Amino acid sequence: MSEAIKSRHEFVLLFDVKNGNPNGDPDAGNLPRIDPETGHGIVTDVCVKRKVRNYVELVKKGEPTFNIYVQEKAILTNRRKPAYEAVGEEKDPAQKISKAREWMCRNFYDVRTFGAVMSTKEHNCGQVRGPVQLTFSQSLDPIVSLEASITRMAVETQKEADAQSGDNRTMGRKMYIPYGLYRLHGFISAPFARQTGFRETDLELFWNALQNMFDHDRSAARGEMASRKLFVFKHESELGNAPAHRLFETVTIERKDASKPPRDFGDYQVHVNRGALPHGVELIEMI
């Protein structure tokens, strides 16, 4: 088994969507999330974490130590129950919670990666602050949120068919944006990785997930989505050699032709100022 990571990391992920809805807002009729002041699109950190979890679950297929705690439609109390059974002989309540937390980190990839709040009344496993933290993703330019009417040439029930006098069609709407290029920032803490047991093999799996997660998350509603660029900043030390914002500023993106709306990744130019990198930080371009 590999050791916990020993270096701080930050990263920039660029991903895009074409004729799809990258992250619908259930409070707004599933319209694409948007910053109302600027018109820029938003994708939540939770959305990206879901795709990472699904990728790991698909690749590892329940291998020991690579289980997923926050599975779709899971009952979390039942997911924590084995942790309590594993430390059932411990009598001290505080020690029992501590050992149960360690068991959860050891057996669930997403717990030792993203952390989890598990301090509920039943099967209390405490709280874990994960080493990998993500920001909301934001589109480089304002997005245009559109709706398309769609028709299904069938109805669900006989009652609906009778009400429509044999015209078995139902109408619906699909929300989408023509194109959006999104930028995500991420942070990986070596001290927190040591606490949760987040290893070098876990980190490699995480990079693979960021690069490939959209290829295993296809649906008509999401259109075409792809990871376009992944820049990783690796520090020489555990606590880091430079502030994160200075590293992010070395990666800039601009439109090639500002007179027309972007409709493809090729409409953008990505610049990396390697000369501005502080001493002790390595920039790795994975995509």
C-alpha positions as a Markdown table, in Angstrom:
| # | Residue | x | y | z |
|---|---|---|---|---|
| 1 | Met | 0.0 | 0.0 | 0.0 |
| 2 | Ser | 1.3 | 3.4 | -0.9 |
| 3 | Glu | 1.9 | 6.2 | 1.6 |
| 4 | Ala | -0.2 | 9.2 | 2.2 |
| 5 | Ile | 0.7 | 12.1 | -0.1 |
| 6 | Lys | 3.5 | 14.4 | 1.2 |
| 7 | Ser | 3.1 | 17.5 | -1.1 |
| 8 | Arg | 0.4 | 20.1 | -1.3 |
| 9 | His | -1.3 | 20.4 | -4.6 |
| 10 | Glu | -3.6 | 22.8 | -6.4 |
| 11 | Phe | -5.2 | 22.4 | -9.8 |
| 12 | Val | -7.2 | 24.1 | -12.6 |
| 13 | Leu | -9.7 | 22.0 | -14.6 |
| 14 | Leu | -11.3 | 23.4 | -17.7 |
| 15 | Phe | -14.3 | 21.5 | -19.0 |
| 16 | Asp | -17.0 | 22.4 | -21.5 |
| 17 | Val | -20.6 | 21.6 | -22.5 |
| 18 | Lys | -22.2 | 21.9 | -25.9 |
| 19 | Asn | -26.0 | 21.9 | -26.3 |
| 20 | Gly | -26.6 | 20.5 | -22.8 |
| 21 | Asn | -27.3 | 21.4 | -19.2 |
| 22 | Pro | -24.2 | 20.8 | -17.1 |
| 23 | Asn | -25.9 | 21.3 | -13.7 |
| 24 | Gly | -29.6 | 22.1 | -13.5 |
| 25 | Asp | -31.1 | 24.1 | -10.6 |
| 26 | Pro | -34.1 | 22.3 | -9.1 |
| 27 | Asp | -35.3 | 25.6 | -7.5 |
| 28 | Ala | -35.5 | 27.2 | -11.0 |
| 29 | Gly | -37.3 | 24.5 | -13.0 |
| 30 | Asn | -33.9 | 22.7 | -13.7 |
| 31 | Leu | -32.6 | 25.7 | -15.7 |
| 32 | Pro | -28.8 | 25.8 | -15.9 |
| 33 | Arg | -27.3 | 27.5 | -12.8 |
| 34 | Ile | -26.3 | 31.1 | -13.5 |
| 35 | Asp | -24.9 | 34.0 | -11.6 |
| 36 | Pro | -27.7 | 36.6 | -12.0 |
| 37 | Glu | -25.3 | 39.6 | -11.7 |
| 38 | Thr | -22.8 | 38.5 | -14.4 |
| 39 | Gly | -24.7 | 35.9 | -16.5 |
| 40 | His | -21.9 | 33.4 | -16.0 |
| 41 | Gly | -22.8 | 29.8 | -15.7 |
| 42 | Ile | -22.2 | 27.9 | -12.4 |
| 43 | Val | -21.6 | 24.2 | -11.7 |
| 44 | Thr | -21.5 | 23.2 | -8.0 |
| 45 | Asp | -18.7 | 21.3 | -6.4 |
| 46 | Val | -21.2 | 18.7 | -5.4 |
| 47 | Cys | -22.0 | 18.0 | -9.0 |
| 48 | Val | -18.4 | 17.3 | -9.9 |
| 49 | Lys | -17.9 | 15.2 | -6.8 |
| 50 | Arg | -20.8 | 13.1 | -7.9 |
| 51 | Lys | -19.2 | 12.4 | -11.2 |
| 52 | Val | -15.9 | 11.5 | -9.5 |
| 53 | Arg | -17.7 | 9.1 | -7.1 |
| 54 | Asn | -19.5 | 7.4 | -10.1 |
| 55 | Tyr | -16.2 | 7.1 | -12.0 |
| 56 | Val | -14.4 | 5.5 | -9.0 |
| 57 | Glu | -17.3 | 3.1 | -8.4 |
| 58 | Leu | -17.3 | 2.1 | -12.1 |
| 59 | Val | -13.5 | 1.6 | -12.2 |
| 60 | Lys | -13.0 | -0.1 | -8.9 |
| 61 | Lys | -16.2 | -2.1 | -8.8 |
| 62 | Gly | -16.4 | -2.4 | -5.0 |
| 63 | Glu | -12.7 | -3.3 | -4.4 |
| 64 | Pro | -11.8 | -3.2 | -0.7 |
| 65 | Thr | -10.9 | 0.3 | 0.5 |
| 66 | Phe | -12.5 | 1.8 | -2.7 |
| 67 | Asn | -16.1 | 1.7 | -1.7 |
| 68 | Ile | -18.3 | 4.8 | -2.1 |
| 69 | Tyr | -20.1 | 6.1 | 1.0 |
| 70 | Val | -22.4 | 8.6 | -0.7 |
| 71 | Gln | -23.9 | 6.3 | -3.2 |
| 72 | Glu | -27.0 | 7.3 | -5.2 |
| 73 | Lys | -30.1 | 6.5 | -3.2 |
| 74 | Ala | -28.0 | 5.2 | -0.3 |
| 75 | Ile | -29.2 | 5.1 | 3.3 |
| 76 | Leu | -26.2 | 6.5 | 5.1 |
| 77 | Thr | -27.0 | 5.1 | 8.5 |
| 78 | Asn | -26.8 | 1.6 | 7.0 |
| 79 | Arg | -23.5 | 2.5 | 5.2 |
| 80 | Arg | -22.0 | 3.4 | 8.6 |
| 81 | Lys | -23.3 | 0.3 | 10.5 |
| 82 | Pro | -20.3 | -2.0 | 9.5 |
| 83 | Ala | -17.9 | 0.6 | 11.0 |
| 84 | Tyr | -19.7 | 0.2 | 14.4 |
| 85 | Glu | -19.7 | -3.6 | 14.1 |
| 86 | Ala | -16.0 | -3.5 | 13.4 |
| 87 | Val | -15.2 | -1.6 | 16.6 |
| 88 | Gly | -18.0 | -3.1 | 18.7 |
| 89 | Glu | -15.7 | -4.2 | 21.6 |
| 90 | Glu | -14.6 | -0.6 | 22.3 |
| 91 | Lys | -16.4 | 0.6 | 25.4 |
| 92 | Asp | -15.2 | 4.3 | 25.6 |
| 93 | Pro | -17.6 | 6.4 | 23.5 |
| 94 | Ala | -15.0 | 8.8 | 22.3 |
| 95 | Gln | -12.6 | 6.1 | 21.3 |
| 96 | Lys | -15.4 | 4.2 | 19.6 |
| 97 | Ile | -16.2 | 7.2 | 17.4 |
| 98 | Ser | -12.5 | 7.8 | 16.6 |
| 99 | Lys | -12.0 | 4.2 | 15.6 |
| 100 | Ala | -15.2 | 4.1 | 13.6 |
| 101 | Arg | -14.0 | 7.3 | 11.8 |
| 102 | Glu | -10.7 | 5.6 | 11.0 |
| 103 | Trp | -12.6 | 2.6 | 9.6 |
| 104 | Met | -14.7 | 4.8 | 7.4 |
| 105 | Cys | -11.6 | 6.5 | 6.0 |
| 106 | Arg | -9.9 | 3.2 | 5.4 |
| 107 | Asn | -12.8 | 1.6 | 3.6 |
| 108 | Phe | -14.5 | 4.5 | 1.7 |
| 109 | Tyr | -12.7 | 6.3 | -1.0 |
| 110 | Asp | -14.9 | 9.4 | -1.0 |
| 111 | Val | -14.7 | 9.8 | 2.8 |
| 112 | Arg | -10.9 | 9.9 | 2.9 |
| 113 | Thr | -10.9 | 12.1 | -0.2 |
| 114 | Phe | -13.7 | 14.7 | 0.3 |
| 115 | Gly | -14.5 | 14.1 | 3.9 |
| 116 | Ala | -17.9 | 13.6 | 5.4 |
| 117 | Val | -20.2 | 14.7 | 8.3 |
| 118 | Met | -21.1 | 11.5 | 10.1 |
| 119 | Ser | -21.8 | 12.8 | 13.6 |
| 120 | Thr | -25.5 | 11.8 | 13.6 |
| 121 | Lys | -27.2 | 10.1 | 16.5 |
| 122 | Glu | -27.2 | 6.6 | 15.0 |
| 123 | His | -23.8 | 5.0 | 14.3 |
| 124 | Asn | -21.9 | 8.2 | 15.0 |
| 125 | Cys | -18.6 | 8.2 | 13.1 |
| 126 | Gly | -17.7 | 11.8 | 13.8 |
| 127 | Gln | -16.6 | 14.2 | 11.1 |
| 128 | Val | -13.8 | 14.0 | 8.5 |
| 129 | Arg | -12.3 | 17.0 | 6.9 |
| 130 | Gly | -11.2 | 15.7 | 3.5 |
| 131 | Pro | -7.9 | 16.7 | 1.9 |
| 132 | Val | -9.5 | 17.4 | -1.5 |
| 133 | Gln | -11.7 | 20.5 | -1.8 |
| 134 | Leu | -13.3 | 22.0 | -4.9 |
| 135 | Thr | -14.7 | 25.4 | -5.7 |
| 136 | Phe | -17.8 | 26.1 | -7.8 |
| 137 | Ser | -17.0 | 26.0 | -11.5 |
| 138 | Gln | -17.7 | 29.2 | -13.4 |
| 139 | Ser | -18.0 | 29.7 | -17.1 |
| 140 | Leu | -15.5 | 32.0 | -18.8 |
| 141 | Asp | -18.2 | 34.0 | -20.5 |
| 142 | Pro | -21.9 | 34.7 | -19.9 |
| 143 | Ile | -24.1 | 31.8 | -21.0 |
| 144 | Val | -27.4 | 31.8 | -22.8 |
| 145 | Ser | -30.0 | 29.6 | -21.2 |
| 146 | Leu | -32.4 | 28.2 | -23.7 |
| 147 | Glu | -35.5 | 26.0 | -23.7 |
| 148 | Ala | -36.6 | 23.6 | -26.4 |
| 149 | Ser | -40.1 | 22.2 | -26.6 |
| 150 | Ile | -40.1 | 18.4 | -27.1 |
| 151 | Thr | -42.9 | 15.9 | -27.9 |
| 152 | Arg | -43.3 | 12.3 | -26.8 |
| 153 | Met | -45.6 | 10.3 | -29.1 |
| 154 | Ala | -47.1 | 8.4 | -26.3 |
| 155 | Val | -49.0 | 8.9 | -23.0 |
| 156 | Glu | -48.4 | 7.3 | -19.6 |
| 157 | Thr | -52.0 | 6.0 | -18.8 |
| 158 | Gln | -55.2 | 5.1 | -20.5 |
| 159 | Lys | -56.9 | 8.0 | -18.7 |
| 160 | Glu | -54.6 | 10.4 | -20.5 |
| 161 | Ala | -55.3 | 8.8 | -23.8 |
| 162 | Asp | -59.0 | 9.0 | -23.3 |
| 163 | Ala | -58.7 | 12.7 | -22.4 |
| 164 | Gln | -56.8 | 13.5 | -25.5 |
| 165 | Ser | -59.2 | 11.6 | -27.9 |
| 166 | Gly | -56.5 | 9.3 | -29.2 |
| 167 | Asp | -53.9 | 12.0 | -29.8 |
| 168 | Asn | -51.3 | 10.3 | -27.7 |
| 169 | Arg | -48.7 | 13.0 | -27.5 |
| 170 | Thr | -47.3 | 14.7 | -24.4 |
| 171 | Met | -45.3 | 17.9 | -24.4 |
| 172 | Gly | -42.2 | 18.7 | -22.4 |
| 173 | Arg | -39.3 | 21.1 | -22.3 |
| 174 | Lys | -35.5 | 20.7 | -22.4 |
| 175 | Met | -33.2 | 23.3 | -20.9 |
| 176 | Tyr | -29.7 | 23.8 | -22.3 |
| 177 | Ile | -27.0 | 26.2 | -23.2 |
| 178 | Pro | -25.4 | 26.3 | -26.7 |
| 179 | Tyr | -21.9 | 26.3 | -25.3 |
| 180 | Gly | -20.0 | 27.0 | -22.1 |
| 181 | Leu | -16.4 | 26.6 | -21.0 |
| 182 | Tyr | -16.1 | 26.3 | -17.3 |
| 183 | Arg | -13.1 | 26.7 | -14.9 |
| 184 | Leu | -12.8 | 24.8 | -11.7 |
| 185 | His | -10.1 | 25.3 | -9.0 |
| 186 | Gly | -9.2 | 22.6 | -6.5 |
| 187 | Phe | -7.0 | 22.2 | -3.4 |
| 188 | Ile | -5.3 | 19.1 | -1.9 |
| 189 | Ser | -3.9 | 19.3 | 1.6 |
| 190 | Ala | -1.1 | 17.0 | 2.6 |
| 191 | Pro | -1.7 | 17.3 | 6.4 |
| 192 | Phe | -5.3 | 16.4 | 5.9 |
| 193 | Ala | -4.3 | 13.5 | 3.6 |
| 194 | Arg | -2.2 | 12.2 | 6.4 |
| 195 | Gln | -5.1 | 12.3 | 8.8 |
| 196 | Thr | -7.5 | 10.4 | 6.4 |
| 197 | Gly | -5.0 | 8.1 | 4.8 |
| 198 | Phe | -5.4 | 9.6 | 1.3 |
| 199 | Arg | -2.6 | 7.9 | -0.6 |
| 200 | Glu | -0.6 | 8.4 | -3.8 |
| 201 | Thr | -2.7 | 5.7 | -5.4 |
| 202 | Asp | -5.8 | 7.6 | -4.4 |
| 203 | Leu | -4.4 | 10.8 | -5.9 |
| 204 | Glu | -3.6 | 9.1 | -9.2 |
| 205 | Leu | -7.2 | 7.7 | -9.3 |
| 206 | Phe | -8.5 | 11.2 | -8.7 |
| 207 | Trp | -6.6 | 12.7 | -11.6 |
| 208 | Asn | -7.9 | 9.9 | -13.8 |
| 209 | Ala | -11.4 | 10.6 | -12.7 |
| 210 | Leu | -11.1 | 14.3 | -13.5 |
| 211 | Gln | -9.9 | 13.5 | -17.0 |
| 212 | Asn | -12.4 | 10.7 | -17.9 |
| 213 | Met | -15.5 | 11.3 | -15.7 |
| 214 | Phe | -17.6 | 12.9 | -18.5 |
| 215 | Asp | -17.0 | 10.0 | -20.8 |
| 216 | His | -19.0 | 7.7 | -18.4 |
| 217 | Asp | -21.7 | 10.3 | -17.6 |
| 218 | Arg | -23.4 | 10.7 | -20.9 |
| 219 | Ser | -27.1 | 11.7 | -21.2 |
| 220 | Ala | -29.1 | 13.6 | -23.7 |
| 221 | Ala | -29.8 | 16.3 | -21.1 |
| 222 | Arg | -26.1 | 17.0 | -20.6 |
| 223 | Gly | -25.2 | 17.3 | -24.3 |
| 224 | Glu | -21.5 | 16.9 | -25.0 |
| 225 | Met | -19.3 | 17.5 | -22.0 |
| 226 | Ala | -15.5 | 17.0 | -21.9 |
| 227 | Ser | -12.5 | 17.8 | -19.7 |
| 228 | Arg | -10.3 | 20.0 | -21.9 |
| 229 | Lys | -7.3 | 21.0 | -19.7 |
| 230 | Leu | -6.0 | 19.9 | -16.3 |
| 231 | Phe | -3.1 | 21.9 | -14.8 |
| 232 | Val | -1.7 | 20.5 | -11.6 |
| 233 | Phe | 0.6 | 22.6 | -9.3 |
| 234 | Lys | 2.7 | 20.3 | -7.1 |
| 235 | His | 4.6 | 21.9 | -4.2 |
| 236 | Glu | 7.9 | 20.6 | -2.9 |
| 237 | Ser | 6.8 | 20.9 | 0.7 |
| 238 | Glu | 3.8 | 19.6 | 2.7 |
| 239 | Leu | 2.6 | 23.1 | 3.6 |
| 240 | Gly | 3.3 | 24.6 | 0.2 |
| 241 | Asn | 5.7 | 27.0 | -1.3 |
| 242 | Ala | 3.4 | 29.7 | -2.6 |
| 243 | Pro | -0.2 | 31.0 | -2.2 |
| 244 | Ala | -2.7 | 29.3 | -4.3 |
| 245 | His | -4.0 | 32.4 | -6.0 |
| 246 | Arg | -0.6 | 33.2 | -7.4 |
| 247 | Leu | -0.5 | 29.8 | -9.0 |
| 248 | Phe | -4.0 | 30.1 | -10.5 |
| 249 | Glu | -3.1 | 33.5 | -12.0 |
| 250 | Thr | -0.4 | 31.8 | -14.2 |
| 251 | Val | -3.2 | 30.2 | -16.2 |
| 252 | Thr | -5.3 | 32.6 | -18.3 |
| 253 | Ile | -7.9 | 32.0 | -21.0 |
| 254 | Glu | -9.1 | 34.5 | -23.7 |
| 255 | Arg | -11.4 | 34.4 | -26.6 |
| 256 | Lys | -9.7 | 34.4 | -30.1 |
| 257 | Asp | -12.5 | 36.5 | -31.6 |
| 258 | Ala | -14.5 | 38.6 | -29.1 |
| 259 | Ser | -16.9 | 39.7 | -31.8 |
| 260 | Lys | -18.8 | 36.4 | -32.0 |
| 261 | Pro | -20.1 | 34.1 | -29.3 |
| 262 | Pro | -18.0 | 31.1 | -28.4 |
| 263 | Arg | -19.3 | 27.7 | -29.7 |
| 264 | Asp | -16.3 | 25.5 | -29.3 |
| 265 | Phe | -13.2 | 25.0 | -27.2 |
| 266 | Gly | -11.2 | 26.0 | -30.3 |
| 267 | Asp | -12.6 | 29.5 | -29.9 |
| 268 | Tyr | -10.4 | 30.0 | -26.9 |
| 269 | Gln | -6.7 | 30.4 | -26.4 |
| 270 | Val | -5.2 | 29.0 | -23.1 |
| 271 | His | -2.0 | 30.7 | -21.9 |
| 272 | Val | 0.4 | 29.4 | -19.2 |
| 273 | Asn | 3.0 | 31.7 | -17.8 |
| 274 | Arg | 5.5 | 29.2 | -16.6 |
| 275 | Gly | 8.1 | 32.0 | -16.0 |
| 276 | Ala | 5.9 | 33.3 | -13.2 |
| 277 | Leu | 5.9 | 30.1 | -11.2 |
| 278 | Pro | 7.3 | 30.5 | -7.7 |
| 279 | His | 10.3 | 28.5 | -6.7 |
| 280 | Gly | 9.4 | 25.1 | -5.3 |
| 281 | Val | 6.3 | 24.6 | -7.4 |
| 282 | Glu | 6.1 | 22.3 | -10.4 |
| 283 | Leu | 3.4 | 22.7 | -13.0 |
| 284 | Ile | 2.2 | 19.4 | -14.6 |
| 285 | Glu | -0.1 | 19.7 | -17.6 |
| 286 | Met | -2.1 | 16.4 | -17.6 |
| 287 | Ile | -4.4 | 17.3 | -20.5 |
